[in-house]
Amino acid sequence: MFLRRSIPTTALLLLALFFNPSSNNHQFASAIKPARSAASVITNKKTLTIPTPPSSHSVSDIETPGSSSSQSLLDKQIMGGATEPAEAKTGLPDGAKLLIGAGGIYAAFLYYGSLQEDVFRYVSPVDGTSFKQAWFLQVMEAFANVVIGFLGMQLTGPTKGIPLRMFGISGAAQVSAKACTSLALANGLSFPVATLAKSGKMAPVMAGSLLLGGATYTLREYLQVAAIIGGTAIVSMGKKKSSSSVDNSLMGVFYIVLSLALDGVTAGFQKRLKTETAKVGVKPKPYDFMFWTNLFMCLTAVIIAGILGEIASGVSFLVANPEIMSKIARFAVCSAVGQSFIFYTIANFDPLILSTVTTTRKIFSVLLSIFLKGHTLSMTGWSGIALSVSGILSELQAKAASKKTKAK
């Protein structure tokens, strides 16, 4: 119970420290102070002990944002942790916990998305260049997650005997997918199009399963993916061109497709990670996953950024443009804080609740980008938005219906 209260509080304080009150993005920031209370039920002078149910151990749609996005840190990955012994039910009511968890995810990742778009649309007043060092950005983001993950792991206690080899492979694949998303933005793909495209990550998973695993899917699942992909293409074609806008480049499209493919690869490695941990009888806790995955993500990004010369050029760009330095710092902290709220939500609610929050967050990110960042869409573009959103919501509704069927 200490962890569930302390981590969101610490995360909010960290998030607040990096918000710039004068920034145009401050409207996304929010702070919620979790209350501390304890209660017991007393009847006929006897205290009734209410057993606390075990926390949900699945992670769905973790944002590394991007993930995100990405979209998941460990997609449907079993998290560790023993069942809590029976004790008096304490703490906040479920409504307040949901407000903290969902509110924290919305605040952190809406601001995260806004900052990510600002970073790649930034034009230096010094020499007119823009920020292109996507791998250097991943170093900064992963490092912030490593710090928060380490603190959380120390509070919950690190798990011994974790098979780190699969963490390394999974982390390398995941950071590559995230870097490709950043490279798509750096090469002219608009943020709304990139975000909608990443929502169709079920497509490469389906393709891989069909080709390699002989899986079968329903007509509805095919239509959902077609709606998301088709809607994204329509938005891209229906975007009105103006002198201030950057056309979606073929290279940007290439990188976002590559990112989706790497999402499918990452999902496969994460399933193998689940198998490996089960074989050795280890159940890593949420912050074990956060720390080790991001540690290998950071190491991978450092190596690739070093080979490409992005560390030196990235540092030089930040020194010459201190304004973007603060944006990148806040971007990285928002990623780490958002992960903490995701783990808080996982610990208190069903994975479907988390999936609902993260899915609708992406829709709001697209709409906020359109309205606040100067994107202009034609009627064709708006029809594409509607088609993509219908596919996303249909997928979410199908998950809810499937869960109800299994419950029966």
URFENTA-V737240 format. One line per field, one symbol per residue. ss: DSSP state (H for helix, E for strand, - for the rest). psi: psi as a letter, one per 30 degrees, with the letter a starting at -180 (. if undefined). burial: # if it has 9 or more other C-alpha atoms within 8 Angstrom, else .. A space follows every 10 residues. Layout:
ss=???
psi=???
burial=???
//
This chain:
ss=-HHHHHHHHH HHHHHHHH-- -----HHH-- -------E-- EEE--EEE-- -------EE- ----HHH--- ------EE-- ---------E ---HHHHHHH HHHHHHHHHH HHHHHHHHHH H-E------E ---HHHHHHH HHHHHHHHHH HHHHHH---- ---HHHHHHH HHHHHHHHHH HHHHHH---- HHHHHHHH-- -HHHHHHHHH HHH-----HH HHHHHHHHHH HHHHHHHHE- ---------H HHHHHHHHHH HHHHHHHHHH HHHHHHHHH- -----HHHHH HHHHHHHHHH HHHHHHHH-H HHHHHHHHHH -HHHHHHHHH HHHHHHHHHH HHHHHHHH-- HHHHHHHHHH HHHHHHHHHH HH----E-HH HHHHHHHHHH HHHHHHHHHH HHHHHHH-
psi=eeefeeeeee eeeeeeffkj fflfgfffkl kkjklklkkl kkkhgkkkkj kklklkgkkk hkjhkdd.el ekejjhkkla klkklklkkl alleeeeeee eeeeeeeefe eeeeeeeeef fkkkfeggll kfieeeeeee eeeeeeeeee eeeeefkkkl gkjfefeeee eeeefeeeee eeeeefgfkl eeeeeeeffg ffeeeeeeee eefglkllee eeeeeeeeee eeeeeefgkk klfflkkjle eeeeeeeeee efeeeeeeee eeeeeeeeeg hkiklefeee eeefeeeeee eeeeeeefgf eeeeeeeeef ifefeeeeee eeeeeeeeee eeeeeefflk feeeeeeeef eeeeeeeeee efggkkklee eeeeeeeeee eeeeeeeeee eeeeeee.
burial=...##.###. ##.###.##. ....##.##. .........# .......##. ##..###### ########## #####.#### .......##. ##....#### ########## ########## ##.#.....# #.######## ########## .##..#..#. .....##### ########## ########## ########## ##.##..### .......... ########## ######.##. .......##. .#####.### #######.## ####.###.. .######### ########## ##.###...# #.##..##.. #..##.#### ########## #########. ##.######. ########## ....#.##.# ########## ##.###..## ........
//
